[in-house]
Amino acid sequence: MLTRSEFKKAPSKPGIYFFLDKSGKILYIGKAVNLKLRLLSYTDIKTLGPAKEKMVKESAKVKWLELESEAEALIEEAIAIKQRRPRYNIVFRDDKQYFFVGFSHSTSSWQSKERFPRIILTHQKKNGFEFIGPFTDGNSLKSVLYNLKRVFPYCTCKEKHKRPCVRSEIGRCLEICCLKNPPENDPREKIYKKNIRAIKNVLRGKRRDVSKSIEREMNTFSKKQNFEEARKKRDQFFALENVFRHAPIIKRELNPERAKALVLAKDLLNLPDLPHRIEGYDISNIQGTNAVGSMVVFESGEPKKEDYRLFKIRYKKTPDDTAMHQEVLLRRLKHDEWPLPDLFLIDGGLGQLNAAKKVLELYKLNIPVVGLAKKEEELWVSSSRKFPLKQLSPILLHLFQHIRNESHRFAINFHRKRRLKSLLTEKIK
């Protein structure tokens, strides 16, 4: 049977994983936003249920494939299950129905109701549709389709209209797809069917082919000096790429100002990707007494309060902000089940920054970390690189200050509670 230490080797990245028996045959395929966290969940046998418990006990090896995002993991999992048909995926399908994406068959006849193919999400296959699947996660699949619909608009109206629908007024529809009497030989009909083909190919795992096709069209328009159409293709290309970025599927639209701040942070700090998850840290104490540390989490530029954590400082009883930061980070990184951030933001200057970097080196983690110094009003990136806060873009500065202020608020509130409890205990004595 597999052990916890084997699961801990997996990266804290999105991907798909495979449980194999002694002969190397695949027993089960799954997907994960965080491979390490997902695989470690299989060590708690009591929460698995009889079928999964049996599957884990039969497994002799686990493999995984790291991918760019949850969206890509969802699609690659569906492809792998369809190709391999692992025994336990079929068994689990009896317990919970998987999802299929159905595409109604198109026809060249303009009188047909299916002139503009529809897309449905279903558990059961039925006649008149072409299906792609199975997909195991309905919520993630809905999010992927929602995002793809923004890149490749298609009809979602339940009834036909005499006039274009409301979605067409905000540029989310091609205007003719839900009309009762759409015009003949309209060029938008070809665009609609092209959008449907693109979505099919994306869900079949051919996203890069679709991206290359859009890029070729963009270059063709550009050579012909049709810059307006070239710009549309450029926007479509980047919109599709954004669906498959490293971040988990975002179920709400990103605040435009915060999205801009994340782009500015990526450029300023030379990050490999947008810092979708940022963790902020602060220490609160009076002369070392009742010292506490706080960890706040911002995802997509917004607070994620359910992931906030507090730490009672155990080891340092004298004022030493640097050592206390180290203790908090050391204890935080022992939690394999917590997702790792794209950026650490420490409240403090160069001393606190270097202390944090030593902890990350100890864990052999190559995660960017910066220090935000209140007194000097500087952002420290390294011993030789710092930025006066007044030189930062107001949008980026607001985000960093929001994270720092939130970590300070969270820490000081906890510290006050500890001090009050300590004072009450002293009075009782």
Secondary structure as GFF3:
##gff-version 3
##sequence-region A 1 429
A	DSSP	alpha_helix	4	7	.	.	.	ID=ss1
A	DSSP	beta_strand	15	20	.	.	.	ID=ss2
A	DSSP	beta_strand	26	32	.	.	.	ID=ss3
A	DSSP	alpha_helix	35	40	.	.	.	ID=ss4
A	DSSP	three_ten_helix	41	43	.	.	.	ID=ss5
A	DSSP	three_ten_helix	45	47	.	.	.	ID=ss6
A	DSSP	alpha_helix	50	58	.	.	.	ID=ss7
A	DSSP	beta_strand	61	66	.	.	.	ID=ss8
A	DSSP	alpha_helix	70	84	.	.	.	ID=ss9
A	DSSP	alpha_helix	87	95	.	.	.	ID=ss10
A	DSSP	beta_strand	99	104	.	.	.	ID=ss11
A	DSSP	beta_strand	119	122	.	.	.	ID=ss12
A	DSSP	beta_strand	129	135	.	.	.	ID=ss13
A	DSSP	alpha_helix	138	151	.	.	.	ID=ss14
A	DSSP	alpha_helix	166	169	.	.	.	ID=ss15
A	DSSP	alpha_helix	187	203	.	.	.	ID=ss16
A	DSSP	alpha_helix	207	223	.	.	.	ID=ss17
A	DSSP	alpha_helix	227	243	.	.	.	ID=ss18
A	DSSP	alpha_helix	256	269	.	.	.	ID=ss19
A	DSSP	beta_strand	277	286	.	.	.	ID=ss20
A	DSSP	beta_strand	289	299	.	.	.	ID=ss21
A	DSSP	beta_strand	302	303	.	.	.	ID=ss22
A	DSSP	three_ten_helix	305	307	.	.	.	ID=ss23
A	DSSP	beta_strand	309	312	.	.	.	ID=ss24
A	DSSP	alpha_helix	321	332	.	.	.	ID=ss25
A	DSSP	beta_strand	343	347	.	.	.	ID=ss26
A	DSSP	alpha_helix	350	362	.	.	.	ID=ss27
A	DSSP	beta_strand	369	373	.	.	.	ID=ss28
A	DSSP	beta_strand	378	382	.	.	.	ID=ss29
A	DSSP	beta_strand	385	388	.	.	.	ID=ss30
A	DSSP	three_ten_helix	389	391	.	.	.	ID=ss31
A	DSSP	alpha_helix	394	428	.	.	.	ID=ss32
###
